[in-house]
Every structure is written in structure tokens, then in C-alpha cells.
Amino acid sequence: MKDKLPAWMNDWIKKRSTSVGEESPEKIRAKAMRAMNANYSLLFALMIPFTTLINWLLYWGRGYSYAAHFVYMLHSTAASSLILVVAYVANSPMLYYPAMLVSTAWFVLAARRAFAVSLWGALWRYVLMFIPAGIFSAISGIALAVATVVFG
């Protein structure tokens, strides 16, 4: 986290950490990682409405409501989670990549069917949706970790 934050924030966190009894950067890093792992569900809860909004904007002219996109996003997230659970349970990075490919294919094919677009139309929207979603996810995760370290 130290490499990702501005210098002034690193200095402020160091001052704050000494005032609350944290002794080392390793303890701060461990606390931030525990916060990320403990609040993974919260990050998902923040991501679903945000990615739904992006998806809704990308399929603007299709005539579907935000609620329809929300249901689609819930479906796709649940399917992806079920597909990826095998890799997580096995704790195998080698299984993660094929599972991610299957998850991506599921997401694109489900969008193709749900929104009546071509395969190409669903694919470019998928790629375009995950650029801001990835940025939002990173910012949310870092903000959560920093807030936990600073105020927790």
C-alpha cells in the first residue's frame, strides 16, 4: 500500500500509527489486509450498483430498466462466484485462470442473450465496463484499507 499512496498520506499514516500504538509497517500492512479480507462482501456490495450503472449506460438504447440490469449483474456475479469457488477452495492459482475464462465467457454469453446483442456487442461492452469498474474497485479497496488503518 505504501507504493500506491502519496507521500503526505504515508507520513500522516505513520504519525497516526505511532499515536495509536502500532509499531511497525508490517503491523499496519497486516491490519489493512485483514480489513480487505474481512470486508470483501462490502466491496462486492459497492461494486454491484456501480457496475450495474455502467452496464445500463452501455446498453442505453436497448430499452431495459436499471432494475433489469441489476438482476443481470446479480446473476452474472453469482455465476462467476460459483465458477471461481473451485479455484478458491482448491487454493490453486493454476485453476484460477481457466475458471476466470469460463466466468468471462458466461458473463458475455449471458449479456448476449439478456440484451439481444451480437457476440461482438456483448464482448466490447464487457471490456469497456471493467475498465471503470476495475478503477472503482481499486479505489474502494484502498480507501477501505486506509480508513481501517487510520480510524480502526
Secondary structure, DSSP 4 states (H G I P E B T S, - for coil): -TTTS-HHHHHHHHHHHHHTT---HHHHHHHHHHHHHHTHHHHHHHHHHHHHHHHHHHTGGG---HHHHHHHHHHHHHHHHHHHHHHHHHT-HHHHHHHHHHHHHHHHHHHHHHHT--HHHHHHHHHHHHHHHHHHHHHHHHHHHHHHHHH-
